Amino acid sequence: MQKSIIFCFFLIAFLSTQSPAEAPPDPPQRTVQGQGVIGLDFAAGGNNVQVALFVINVNDTPGVGGVFDVKFEFTNACRFMNGTTLAIPMTDLVWNKLGGTLGTGLTEPANDDIFNNRVSGGTVYYWKPTGTGGQTSSTVNYIVELKATWDKPAGVIAGFYYETITATIEMIY
């Protein structure tokens, strides 16, 4: 019994003195997570009211693929809908940074005008933060908020009004 314990001790000591091989790099992380706001007050107009938050993480860097866009798709073309006919249209939609780290070399949003820069019939907006070269360090837990403005609704009824926003990261190689 004593011999087997000594053998195990020497085996562990031998293995622990070997230099480990270099660990492989972390796999690319490209995530965007969204959180909508529930309980907006549509009894009156809204002015720069937070309607959504997004957390963005991208650890790719140039040479590996650090150039990306974030695509926002608005199912109802920036209108809060109740079913198929009742709508409260947004009159303005901007977004700003709340926290986190944007990769070095990228451009921060500062009241970027989403509403007037949509494409595809008003249903798509692209944030292109990369400029010319992409990020040279990771974007980590980068939090942005979308703020909407709308006029006091007329002719709408009480109920649940919504706009569905889908955000995706598109890598550019």
ZAZARO-413994 format. One record per residue (C-alpha): x, y, z; residue in one letter. Coordinates in Angstrom, 1 decimal, decimal comma. Layout:
<koldrens>
{c1:X&c2:Y&c3:Z&rest:A};
...
</koldrens>
This chain:
<koldrens>
{c1:0,0&c2:0,0&c3:0,0&rest:M};
{c1:2,8&c2:2,4&c3:0,8&rest:Q};
{c1:4,5&c2:1,7&c3:-2,5&rest:K};
{c1:1,5&c2:2,7&c3:-4,6&rest:S};
{c1:1,1&c2:6,0&c3:-2,8&rest:I};
{c1:4,7&c2:6,9&c3:-3,4&rest:I};
{c1:4,4&c2:5,9&c3:-7,1&rest:F};
{c1:1,4&c2:8,2&c3:-7,5&rest:C};
{c1:3,2&c2:11,0&c3:-5,8&rest:F};
{c1:6,2&c2:10,7&c3:-8,2&rest:F};
{c1:3,9&c2:10,4&c3:-11,3&rest:L};
{c1:2,1&c2:13,7&c3:-10,3&rest:I};
{c1:5,4&c2:15,4&c3:-9,6&rest:A};
{c1:6,8&c2:14,3&c3:-13,0&rest:F};
{c1:3,7&c2:15,5&c3:-14,9&rest:L};
{c1:3,5&c2:18,8&c3:-13,2&rest:S};
{c1:7,1&c2:19,7&c3:-14,1&rest:T};
{c1:6,4&c2:19,3&c3:-17,9&rest:Q};
{c1:5,9&c2:22,6&c3:-19,6&rest:S};
{c1:2,3&c2:22,8&c3:-20,9&rest:P};
{c1:1,7&c2:23,4&c3:-24,6&rest:A};
{c1:0,4&c2:26,9&c3:-25,4&rest:E};
{c1:-3,4&c2:27,0&c3:-24,9&rest:A};
{c1:-5,4&c2:27,5&c3:-28,1&rest:P};
{c1:-6,9&c2:31,0&c3:-28,5&rest:P};
{c1:-10,4&c2:31,6&c3:-27,3&rest:D};
{c1:-13,0&c2:30,9&c3:-29,9&rest:P};
{c1:-14,6&c2:34,0&c3:-31,4&rest:P};
{c1:-17,4&c2:35,5&c3:-29,3&rest:Q};
{c1:-19,9&c2:37,5&c3:-31,3&rest:R};
{c1:-23,0&c2:38,1&c3:-29,3&rest:T};
{c1:-25,7&c2:40,7&c3:-29,0&rest:V};
{c1:-28,4&c2:40,3&c3:-26,3&rest:Q};
{c1:-31,5&c2:42,5&c3:-26,2&rest:G};
{c1:-33,9&c2:43,5&c3:-23,5&rest:Q};
{c1:-37,1&c2:45,4&c3:-24,3&rest:G};
{c1:-39,0&c2:47,7&c3:-22,0&rest:V};
{c1:-42,5&c2:46,8&c3:-20,8&rest:I};
{c1:-45,0&c2:49,2&c3:-19,4&rest:G};
{c1:-44,5&c2:52,2&c3:-21,7&rest:L};
{c1:-47,1&c2:55,0&c3:-21,1&rest:D};
{c1:-48,9&c2:55,6&c3:-24,4&rest:F};
{c1:-51,6&c2:57,8&c3:-22,8&rest:A};
{c1:-49,4&c2:60,8&c3:-23,7&rest:A};
{c1:-46,6&c2:61,4&c3:-26,1&rest:G};
{c1:-43,1&c2:60,1&c3:-25,2&rest:G};
{c1:-39,8&c2:62,1&c3:-25,5&rest:N};
{c1:-36,5&c2:60,1&c3:-25,6&rest:N};
{c1:-38,0&c2:57,2&c3:-23,7&rest:V};
{c1:-35,8&c2:54,1&c3:-23,3&rest:Q};
{c1:-37,4&c2:51,2&c3:-25,3&rest:V};
{c1:-34,6&c2:48,7&c3:-25,4&rest:A};
{c1:-31,1&c2:47,8&c3:-24,2&rest:L};
{c1:-28,5&c2:45,7&c3:-26,1&rest:F};
{c1:-25,3&c2:44,2&c3:-24,8&rest:V};
{c1:-22,6&c2:43,6&c3:-27,5&rest:I};
{c1:-19,6&c2:41,3&c3:-27,2&rest:N};
{c1:-17,1&c2:40,8&c3:-30,0&rest:V};
{c1:-13,6&c2:39,4&c3:-29,3&rest:N};
{c1:-12,4&c2:39,2&c3:-32,9&rest:D};
{c1:-9,6&c2:41,5&c3:-33,9&rest:T};
{c1:-8,2&c2:42,3&c3:-37,4&rest:P};
{c1:-6,5&c2:39,3&c3:-39,0&rest:G};
{c1:-9,1&c2:37,1&c3:-37,3&rest:V};
{c1:-12,1&c2:39,1&c3:-38,4&rest:G};
{c1:-12,6&c2:42,2&c3:-36,2&rest:G};
{c1:-14,7&c2:44,2&c3:-38,6&rest:V};
{c1:-18,4&c2:44,0&c3:-37,9&rest:F};
{c1:-21,7&c2:45,7&c3:-38,3&rest:D};
{c1:-24,8&c2:45,4&c3:-36,0&rest:V};
{c1:-28,0&c2:45,0&c3:-37,9&rest:K};
{c1:-31,3&c2:46,1&c3:-36,2&rest:F};
{c1:-34,5&c2:44,9&c3:-37,8&rest:E};
{c1:-37,8&c2:46,6&c3:-36,9&rest:F};
{c1:-40,7&c2:44,3&c3:-37,6&rest:T};
{c1:-43,3&c2:47,1&c3:-37,5&rest:N};
{c1:-41,1&c2:49,8&c3:-39,2&rest:A};
{c1:-40,7&c2:51,8&c3:-36,0&rest:C};
{c1:-44,4&c2:51,7&c3:-35,0&rest:R};
{c1:-45,9&c2:50,4&c3:-31,8&rest:F};
{c1:-48,6&c2:48,1&c3:-33,0&rest:M};
{c1:-51,7&c2:46,6&c3:-31,4&rest:N};
{c1:-52,7&c2:43,8&c3:-33,7&rest:G};
{c1:-52,6&c2:44,8&c3:-37,4&rest:T};
{c1:-54,4&c2:48,1&c3:-37,6&rest:T};
{c1:-53,8&c2:50,3&c3:-34,5&rest:L};
{c1:-50,4&c2:51,9&c3:-34,5&rest:A};
{c1:-48,5&c2:54,5&c3:-32,6&rest:I};
{c1:-45,7&c2:55,6&c3:-34,9&rest:P};
{c1:-42,3&c2:56,7&c3:-33,5&rest:M};
{c1:-41,2&c2:60,1&c3:-34,7&rest:T};
{c1:-37,6&c2:59,8&c3:-33,6&rest:D};
{c1:-35,3&c2:56,9&c3:-32,5&rest:L};
{c1:-31,7&c2:57,4&c3:-31,3&rest:V};
{c1:-29,2&c2:55,3&c3:-29,4&rest:W};
{c1:-26,4&c2:55,9&c3:-27,0&rest:N};
{c1:-23,7&c2:54,1&c3:-25,0&rest:K};
{c1:-24,6&c2:53,2&c3:-21,4&rest:L};
{c1:-21,5&c2:51,2&c3:-20,4&rest:G};
{c1:-19,0&c2:48,6&c3:-21,2&rest:G};
{c1:-15,9&c2:48,7&c3:-23,4&rest:T};
{c1:-16,0&c2:49,3&c3:-27,1&rest:L};
{c1:-13,0&c2:47,9&c3:-29,0&rest:G};
{c1:-10,1&c2:50,2&c3:-29,7&rest:T};
{c1:-10,5&c2:51,8&c3:-33,1&rest:G};
{c1:-14,3&c2:51,8&c3:-33,1&rest:L};
{c1:-16,7&c2:54,7&c3:-33,1&rest:T};
{c1:-19,1&c2:55,3&c3:-30,2&rest:E};
{c1:-22,7&c2:56,1&c3:-30,9&rest:P};
{c1:-23,7&c2:59,5&c3:-29,6&rest:A};
{c1:-27,4&c2:60,1&c3:-30,2&rest:N};
{c1:-27,0&c2:58,3&c3:-33,5&rest:D};
{c1:-30,1&c2:58,9&c3:-35,6&rest:D};
{c1:-31,6&c2:55,5&c3:-36,3&rest:I};
{c1:-35,0&c2:56,7&c3:-37,4&rest:F};
{c1:-33,9&c2:58,8&c3:-40,4&rest:N};
{c1:-31,2&c2:56,3&c3:-41,5&rest:N};
{c1:-33,2&c2:53,2&c3:-41,9&rest:R};
{c1:-33,2&c2:51,2&c3:-45,1&rest:V};
{c1:-35,4&c2:48,4&c3:-46,6&rest:S};
{c1:-38,6&c2:50,4&c3:-46,3&rest:G};
{c1:-37,8&c2:51,6&c3:-42,8&rest:G};
{c1:-37,3&c2:48,2&c3:-41,3&rest:T};
{c1:-33,5&c2:47,9&c3:-41,1&rest:V};
{c1:-30,7&c2:50,0&c3:-39,6&rest:Y};
{c1:-27,0&c2:49,2&c3:-39,6&rest:Y};
{c1:-24,5&c2:50,4&c3:-37,0&rest:W};
{c1:-21,1&c2:50,4&c3:-38,7&rest:K};
{c1:-18,7&c2:51,2&c3:-35,8&rest:P};
{c1:-15,6&c2:49,9&c3:-37,5&rest:T};
{c1:-14,4&c2:52,7&c3:-39,7&rest:G};
{c1:-11,5&c2:51,5&c3:-41,8&rest:T};
{c1:-9,7&c2:48,9&c3:-39,9&rest:G};
{c1:-11,8&c2:47,2&c3:-37,3&rest:G};
{c1:-11,1&c2:46,8&c3:-33,6&rest:Q};
{c1:-7,7&c2:46,1&c3:-32,2&rest:T};
{c1:-9,1&c2:45,1&c3:-28,8&rest:S};
{c1:-12,3&c2:43,3&c3:-27,8&rest:S};
{c1:-15,7&c2:44,8&c3:-27,4&rest:T};
{c1:-16,8&c2:43,7&c3:-23,9&rest:V};
{c1:-20,2&c2:44,0&c3:-22,4&rest:N};
{c1:-20,9&c2:47,1&c3:-24,5&rest:Y};
{c1:-24,3&c2:48,4&c3:-23,5&rest:I};
{c1:-26,4&c2:50,6&c3:-25,7&rest:V};
{c1:-29,9&c2:52,0&c3:-25,2&rest:E};
{c1:-32,5&c2:52,8&c3:-27,8&rest:L};
{c1:-34,7&c2:55,8&c3:-27,0&rest:K};
{c1:-37,9&c2:56,6&c3:-28,9&rest:A};
{c1:-40,1&c2:59,7&c3:-29,2&rest:T};
{c1:-43,7&c2:59,5&c3:-30,3&rest:W};
{c1:-46,6&c2:62,0&c3:-30,4&rest:D};
{c1:-49,7&c2:61,7&c3:-28,2&rest:K};
{c1:-51,7&c2:59,0&c3:-29,9&rest:P};
{c1:-55,1&c2:59,8&c3:-31,3&rest:A};
{c1:-57,8&c2:57,2&c3:-31,9&rest:G};
{c1:-56,1&c2:54,2&c3:-30,3&rest:V};
{c1:-57,5&c2:52,0&c3:-27,6&rest:I};
{c1:-56,0&c2:50,6&c3:-24,5&rest:A};
{c1:-54,1&c2:47,4&c3:-24,9&rest:G};
{c1:-50,7&c2:45,9&c3:-25,6&rest:F};
{c1:-48,6&c2:47,8&c3:-28,2&rest:Y};
{c1:-45,3&c2:46,5&c3:-29,3&rest:Y};
{c1:-42,4&c2:46,8&c3:-31,8&rest:E};
{c1:-40,2&c2:43,8&c3:-32,3&rest:T};
{c1:-36,5&c2:44,6&c3:-32,7&rest:I};
{c1:-34,0&c2:41,9&c3:-33,8&rest:T};
{c1:-30,3&c2:42,6&c3:-33,5&rest:A};
{c1:-27,6&c2:40,6&c3:-35,1&rest:T};
{c1:-23,8&c2:40,9&c3:-35,6&rest:I};
{c1:-22,6&c2:40,6&c3:-39,1&rest:E};
{c1:-18,9&c2:39,9&c3:-39,5&rest:M};
{c1:-17,2&c2:41,5&c3:-42,6&rest:I};
{c1:-14,2&c2:39,7&c3:-43,9&rest:Y};
</koldrens>
